[in-house]
Amino acid sequence: MRFGRVFAVAAAASLALAGCAGGSSSSGSGDSSTLKIGFMGDLTGENSGIVIPPRNGAKLAIDEYNKTNPATKLELKEYDSQGKPEQATSLIATAVGQDKITALIGPAFSGESKAIGGQLEQNKIPSVSPSATNPGLASNGWKYWHRVVANDNDQGPAIANFLVTAKSPKKAYVLSDDQEYSVGLADAFEKTFKEKNVPTERDKFAKDASDYSSTVQKVKAANPDVIVFGGYYAQGGRLLKQLRDSQVTATFATGDGSLDAQLVSGAGAAAAEKAVIGCPCNIKDAGSGDEFVTKYKAAFNVDPAIYATEGYDAATAIINAVKAGNTTSEKINEFLKTIDFKGASKQIKFKENGEPQTNAIYVYQVTGGVIKNLGASTEAKLNG
């Protein structure tokens, strides 16, 4: 998932990283070595609710692997960027230069991914993101970058097309804040609605604003049938509350960045009711008896949430490389080009540009204050 501009500190971080090859860090005693694998994302910030699950998934995979007592063990090193690109640039300098990580799971968001992708490439550190969806990330020519989720050029059109089929809107209103992910997803929404000949208006507000009244009034005056927001739940919850407080009743839809119970708590259950959320993730039902659900619940005493399976699969891709005898960054990266396995989320296989082969999008809806999975966007039916 995504965003932000690269601040001046990125240049300094790039210099700090120059010459720090990631490669084959090892420690431990006897005939067992340990490779350090990083995980970077918002672990304590306002959108940590969509990053802790994939972190847990990655930890579960690595813990399971280490319990097999392999010759090469893995140590998960966590880097809490709070989703801030400028913080990510500082952290990656530490991760590569001091901690000497061999690979990175993440970054979780698109802005931080954009901010440090060049440094990872320069230092030949393979990365696999469980959740960054900005389409442009695949257009940088990076050879060490991968993700296991569909991008916003898949997600945005799938959500917009679903709404066109389900609601037959005569007018749409597209909203975003100023974060990279939010703008990118909103672009995809707008493009698709216009291709479907749905009259569309658009507005943008500042990420850190708390009062969206100017935007809300524009939406109210336009009187759309559907409102789509390309952003995270921290902003989405406030936006939805203010829309409903102003008696704007149009169908509200958003993307994966808002797929968390805090969208409901932020807006209030009544305001959030019937909200639609799309995601390139298929969250397994707690009562499904699925093996991953059982293992995750046993490990963390909570049901898996957004991108938990993707975090597990991102880690597993790296684990499979190590299992095959690849213990340097460059050899792990070469192995990632060949992987093809059934993951907890989907079949995991990468295209030449690091994109996943599978790009299904799922639709969720708030019903009775709870976010429920309605199925794939091509088959889902709204509950009202």
C-alpha positions as CSV (number, residue, x, y, z in Angstrom):
1,M,0.0,0.0,0.0
2,R,1.9,3.1,-0.6
3,F,2.9,6.8,-0.6
4,G,4.7,10.0,0.1
5,R,7.4,12.1,-1.4
6,V,11.1,11.4,-0.9
7,F,12.5,14.0,1.4
8,A,16.0,15.5,1.4
9,V,17.1,12.9,3.9
10,A,16.9,10.3,1.2
11,A,20.0,11.7,-0.4
12,A,21.9,11.4,2.8
13,A,20.6,7.9,3.4
14,S,21.7,6.9,-0.1
15,L,25.2,8.1,0.6
16,A,25.2,6.3,3.8
17,L,24.2,3.1,2.1
18,A,26.7,3.4,-0.8
19,G,29.2,0.5,-0.6
20,C,27.2,-1.4,2.1
21,A,26.6,-4.7,0.3
22,G,23.8,-6.6,1.9
23,G,24.9,-10.1,1.1
24,S,25.6,-12.8,3.6
25,S,25.4,-11.6,7.1
26,S,25.8,-14.4,9.6
27,S,26.2,-15.0,13.3
28,G,25.7,-17.8,15.8
29,S,27.9,-20.7,16.9
30,G,28.8,-24.2,15.7
31,D,27.7,-25.1,12.2
32,S,24.6,-22.9,12.3
33,S,24.5,-19.5,10.7
34,T,21.8,-16.9,11.0
35,L,20.6,-14.5,8.3
36,K,18.9,-11.3,9.2
37,I,15.6,-10.6,7.3
38,G,14.1,-7.2,7.8
39,F,10.4,-6.3,8.0
40,M,9.6,-2.6,7.4
41,G,6.2,-0.9,7.9
42,D,3.9,1.1,10.2
43,L,4.0,-0.8,13.4
44,T,2.9,1.9,15.8
45,G,1.5,4.7,13.7
46,E,-2.1,5.6,12.8
47,N,-2.4,2.9,10.1
48,S,-0.6,0.1,11.9
49,G,-3.8,-1.9,11.9
50,I,-3.0,-3.0,8.3
51,V,0.7,-3.7,8.9
52,I,0.7,-5.7,12.1
53,P,-1.2,-8.6,10.5
54,P,1.4,-9.1,7.7
55,R,4.2,-8.6,10.2
56,N,2.6,-11.4,12.3
57,G,2.3,-13.6,9.2
58,A,6.0,-13.1,8.3
59,K,6.9,-13.9,11.9
60,L,4.8,-17.1,11.9
61,A,6.5,-18.3,8.7
62,I,10.0,-17.6,10.1
63,D,9.2,-19.2,13.5
64,E,7.9,-22.3,11.8
65,Y,11.0,-22.5,9.7
66,N,13.4,-22.0,12.6
67,K,11.7,-24.8,14.5
68,T,12.8,-27.3,11.9
69,N,16.4,-26.6,13.2
70,P,17.8,-25.7,9.8
71,A,21.5,-25.3,9.1
72,T,20.8,-21.6,8.3
73,K,18.4,-19.9,10.6
74,L,16.6,-16.6,10.1
75,E,16.2,-13.7,12.4
76,L,13.4,-11.2,11.8
77,K,14.5,-7.6,12.3
78,E,11.6,-5.1,12.6
79,Y,11.9,-1.5,11.4
80,D,8.9,0.7,12.4
81,S,8.6,3.4,9.7
82,Q,5.2,4.5,10.9
83,G,4.4,4.6,7.2
84,K,6.6,7.7,6.8
85,P,8.9,7.8,3.7
86,E,11.4,10.0,5.4
87,Q,11.6,7.7,8.4
88,A,12.0,4.7,6.1
89,T,15.1,6.3,4.4
90,S,16.8,6.6,7.8
91,L,15.8,3.1,8.9
92,I,17.1,1.4,5.7
93,A,20.5,2.9,6.2
94,T,20.6,1.2,9.6
95,A,19.2,-2.1,8.2
96,V,21.7,-2.4,5.4
97,G,24.8,-0.6,6.8
98,Q,24.6,-1.7,10.5
99,D,22.4,-4.7,10.8
100,K,23.4,-6.1,7.3
101,I,20.0,-7.6,6.5
102,T,20.1,-10.2,3.7
103,A,16.5,-9.5,2.4
104,L,13.5,-7.3,3.3
105,I,9.9,-8.1,3.7
106,G,8.2,-4.8,2.8
107,P,8.0,-1.9,2.9
108,A,4.3,-2.2,3.6
109,F,3.3,1.1,2.0
110,S,3.9,2.6,-1.4
111,G,5.4,5.9,-0.3
112,E,8.1,4.3,1.7
113,S,8.6,1.7,-1.0
114,K,9.2,4.5,-3.5
115,A,11.5,6.3,-1.1
116,I,13.9,3.4,-0.4
117,G,13.6,1.2,-3.6
118,G,16.6,2.9,-5.1
119,Q,18.8,2.2,-2.0
120,L,17.7,-1.5,-2.0
121,E,18.5,-1.8,-5.6
122,Q,21.9,-0.1,-5.2
123,N,22.8,-2.5,-2.4
124,K,21.3,-5.5,-4.1
125,I,18.9,-6.3,-1.3
126,P,15.9,-8.3,-2.5
127,S,12.5,-7.1,-1.1
128,V,9.1,-8.7,-1.2
129,S,6.2,-6.4,-0.1
130,P,3.0,-7.9,1.2
131,S,0.9,-4.8,0.7
132,A,2.3,-1.9,-1.4
133,T,0.0,-1.4,-4.3
134,N,1.0,1.7,-6.2
135,P,1.3,0.8,-9.9
136,G,4.4,2.9,-10.5
137,L,6.5,0.8,-8.2
138,A,6.8,-1.8,-11.0
139,S,8.0,0.8,-13.5
140,N,11.3,1.7,-12.0
141,G,13.3,-1.1,-13.6
142,W,14.2,-2.5,-10.2
143,K,15.5,-6.0,-10.3
144,Y,15.4,-6.7,-6.5
145,W,11.9,-5.5,-5.9
146,H,8.8,-7.8,-5.7
147,R,5.3,-7.8,-4.2
148,V,2.7,-10.5,-3.7
149,V,-0.4,-8.3,-4.1
150,A,-2.2,-6.9,-7.2
151,N,-1.6,-3.2,-7.8
152,D,-4.0,-0.3,-7.9
153,N,-4.4,-0.6,-11.7
154,D,-6.1,-3.9,-10.9
155,Q,-7.8,-2.8,-7.6
156,G,-9.2,0.6,-8.7
157,P,-10.9,-0.6,-11.9
158,A,-12.2,-3.8,-10.2
159,I,-13.9,-1.7,-7.4
160,A,-15.2,0.9,-9.8
161,N,-16.5,-1.7,-12.3
162,F,-18.2,-3.6,-9.4
163,L,-20.0,-0.4,-8.3
164,V,-21.1,0.4,-11.9
165,T,-22.6,-3.1,-12.1
166,A,-24.1,-3.1,-8.6
167,K,-25.4,0.5,-8.3
168,S,-25.7,1.8,-11.9
169,P,-24.5,5.2,-10.8
170,K,-25.5,8.3,-12.7
171,K,-22.7,10.3,-11.1
172,A,-19.5,9.4,-9.1
173,Y,-17.3,11.5,-6.8
174,V,-13.7,10.5,-6.4
175,L,-11.8,11.6,-3.3
176,S,-8.2,11.2,-2.0
177,D,-5.8,12.8,0.5
178,D,-2.3,13.8,-0.6
179,Q,-0.5,10.5,0.1
180,E,1.0,8.6,-2.8
181,Y,-1.2,5.5,-2.4
182,S,-4.4,7.6,-2.0
183,V,-3.8,9.6,-5.1
184,G,-2.8,6.6,-7.2
185,L,-5.9,4.6,-6.3
186,A,-8.1,7.6,-6.9
187,D,-6.6,8.0,-10.3
188,A,-7.5,4.5,-11.1
189,F,-11.1,5.0,-9.8
190,E,-11.5,8.2,-11.9
191,K,-10.2,6.7,-15.1
192,T,-12.5,3.7,-14.9
193,F,-15.6,5.7,-14.2
194,K,-14.9,7.9,-17.1
195,E,-14.3,4.9,-19.4
196,K,-17.7,3.7,-18.3
197,N,-19.2,7.1,-19.2
198,V,-20.1,7.8,-15.6
199,P,-19.9,11.6,-15.0
200,T,-17.2,12.0,-12.3
201,E,-16.0,14.9,-10.1
202,R,-12.9,14.8,-7.9
203,D,-11.4,16.5,-4.8
204,K,-8.3,16.1,-2.6
205,F,-7.6,17.1,1.0
206,A,-4.5,17.1,3.2
207,K,-3.6,13.9,5.0
208,D,-3.2,15.6,8.3
209,A,-6.3,17.7,8.2
210,S,-9.0,16.9,10.7
211,D,-11.8,19.0,9.2
212,Y,-12.9,17.9,5.7
213,S,-15.9,20.3,5.6
214,S,-14.8,22.0,2.3
215,T,-14.6,18.7,0.5
216,V,-17.8,17.4,2.2
217,Q,-19.7,20.5,0.9
218,K,-18.4,20.0,-2.6
219,V,-19.6,16.3,-2.5
220,K,-23.0,17.3,-1.1
221,A,-23.5,19.9,-3.8
222,A,-22.6,17.4,-6.5
223,N,-25.2,14.9,-5.2
224,P,-23.4,11.8,-6.5
225,D,-24.7,8.2,-6.4
226,V,-21.4,6.7,-5.3
227,I,-18.4,8.2,-3.5
228,V,-15.0,6.4,-3.7
229,F,-12.1,7.3,-1.5
230,G,-8.5,6.1,-2.3
231,G,-6.9,6.2,1.2
232,Y,-6.4,4.7,4.6
233,Y,-8.9,4.0,7.4
234,A,-7.5,6.8,9.6
235,Q,-8.6,9.4,7.1
236,G,-11.4,7.3,5.7
237,G,-13.2,6.9,9.0
238,R,-13.2,10.6,9.7
239,L,-14.3,11.4,6.1
240,L,-17.2,9.0,6.2
241,K,-18.4,10.3,9.6
242,Q,-18.3,13.9,8.3
243,L,-20.1,12.9,5.1
244,R,-22.9,11.2,7.0
245,D,-23.1,14.0,9.6
246,S,-23.8,16.3,6.6
247,Q,-26.6,14.0,5.4
248,V,-24.7,12.7,2.4
249,T,-26.2,9.3,1.9
250,A,-24.5,8.1,-1.3
251,T,-22.8,4.7,-1.4
252,F,-19.3,5.0,0.1
253,A,-16.5,2.8,-1.2
254,T,-12.8,2.6,-0.6
255,G,-9.8,0.3,-1.1
256,D,-7.5,-2.0,0.8
257,G,-6.0,0.8,2.9
258,S,-9.3,1.1,4.7
259,L,-10.0,-2.6,5.3
260,D,-9.8,-2.6,9.0
261,A,-12.3,-2.4,11.9
262,Q,-11.0,1.0,12.7
263,L,-12.8,2.3,9.6
264,V,-16.0,1.4,11.4
265,S,-14.9,2.8,14.8
266,G,-13.6,5.9,13.2
267,A,-16.8,6.7,11.4
268,G,-19.1,5.2,14.0
269,A,-21.1,2.0,13.3
270,A,-24.2,3.8,12.0
271,A,-22.2,6.0,9.5
272,A,-20.1,3.0,8.3
273,E,-23.0,0.7,7.7
274,K,-23.1,-0.6,4.1
275,A,-19.7,0.9,3.3
276,V,-17.9,-1.1,0.6
277,I,-14.2,-2.0,0.7
278,G,-12.2,-3.6,-2.0
279,C,-8.9,-5.5,-1.5
280,P,-6.4,-7.7,-3.5
281,C,-6.6,-9.9,-0.4
282,N,-9.0,-12.8,0.5
283,I,-9.2,-12.8,4.3
284,K,-10.1,-16.3,5.5
285,D,-13.2,-16.6,7.6
286,A,-12.4,-17.3,11.3
287,G,-14.7,-20.4,11.3
288,S,-13.5,-21.8,8.0
289,G,-11.2,-24.4,9.6
290,D,-8.4,-23.2,7.2
291,E,-5.0,-24.4,8.4
292,F,-3.5,-20.9,8.2
293,V,-6.3,-19.4,10.3
294,T,-5.8,-22.1,12.9
295,K,-2.0,-21.6,13.1
296,Y,-2.3,-17.8,13.2
297,K,-4.9,-17.8,15.9
298,A,-2.8,-20.2,18.0
299,A,0.3,-18.0,17.6
300,F,-1.2,-14.6,18.2
301,N,-4.6,-15.2,19.9
302,V,-6.4,-13.2,17.3
303,D,-8.0,-14.0,13.9
304,P,-5.9,-13.2,10.8
305,A,-6.7,-9.8,9.3
306,I,-5.7,-7.9,6.1
307,Y,-2.5,-9.1,4.5
308,A,-1.7,-11.6,7.2
309,T,-1.5,-14.4,4.5
310,E,0.4,-12.1,2.2
311,G,3.0,-11.5,5.0
312,Y,3.3,-15.2,5.5
313,D,3.8,-15.8,1.7
314,A,6.3,-13.0,1.3
315,A,8.4,-14.5,4.1
316,T,7.9,-18.0,2.6
317,A,9.3,-16.9,-0.7
318,I,12.5,-15.9,1.0
319,I,12.5,-19.0,3.2
320,N,12.2,-21.2,0.1
321,A,15.2,-19.5,-1.4
322,V,17.3,-20.2,1.8
323,K,16.0,-23.8,1.9
324,A,17.4,-24.2,-1.6
325,G,20.9,-23.3,-0.3
326,N,20.8,-19.6,-1.2
327,T,22.4,-17.6,1.6
328,T,23.4,-14.3,-0.1
329,S,21.2,-11.5,-1.2
330,E,22.1,-11.9,-4.8
331,K,21.5,-15.7,-4.8
332,I,18.2,-15.2,-3.0
333,N,17.1,-12.7,-5.6
334,E,18.0,-15.0,-8.4
335,F,15.9,-17.8,-6.8
336,L,12.9,-15.5,-6.4
337,K,12.7,-15.3,-10.2
338,T,12.0,-19.1,-10.3
339,I,9.5,-19.6,-7.4
340,D,6.1,-21.0,-8.0
341,F,4.3,-22.3,-5.0
342,K,0.8,-22.5,-3.5
343,G,0.8,-19.9,-0.7
344,A,-1.6,-19.2,2.1
345,S,-3.1,-16.3,0.0
346,K,-2.7,-17.5,-3.6
347,Q,-0.3,-19.1,-6.0
348,I,3.0,-17.2,-5.6
349,K,4.9,-16.5,-8.8
350,F,6.5,-13.3,-9.9
351,K,6.6,-11.7,-13.3
352,E,9.9,-10.3,-14.7
353,N,9.1,-6.9,-13.2
354,G,8.4,-8.2,-9.7
355,E,4.6,-8.2,-10.0
356,P,2.6,-11.2,-8.9
357,Q,1.0,-13.4,-11.5
358,T,-2.4,-13.5,-9.7
359,N,-4.4,-10.3,-9.4
360,A,-7.9,-11.2,-8.1
361,I,-9.7,-8.4,-6.2
362,Y,-12.3,-9.1,-3.4
363,V,-15.2,-7.1,-2.1
364,Y,-16.1,-6.5,1.5
365,Q,-19.1,-4.7,3.1
366,V,-19.8,-3.3,6.6
367,T,-22.9,-5.2,7.8
368,G,-24.2,-4.9,11.3
369,G,-20.9,-3.1,12.3
370,V,-18.7,-5.9,11.0
371,I,-16.7,-6.1,7.8
372,K,-17.8,-9.1,5.8
373,N,-16.2,-10.8,2.8
374,L,-18.6,-10.9,-0.1
375,G,-16.3,-12.7,-2.5
376,A,-14.4,-11.9,-5.7
377,S,-15.4,-8.6,-7.4
378,T,-16.6,-10.4,-10.5
379,E,-19.1,-12.4,-8.4
380,A,-19.9,-10.5,-5.2
381,K,-23.4,-9.2,-4.5
382,L,-24.0,-6.2,-2.1
383,N,-26.2,-6.5,0.9
384,G,-28.4,-3.5,0.1
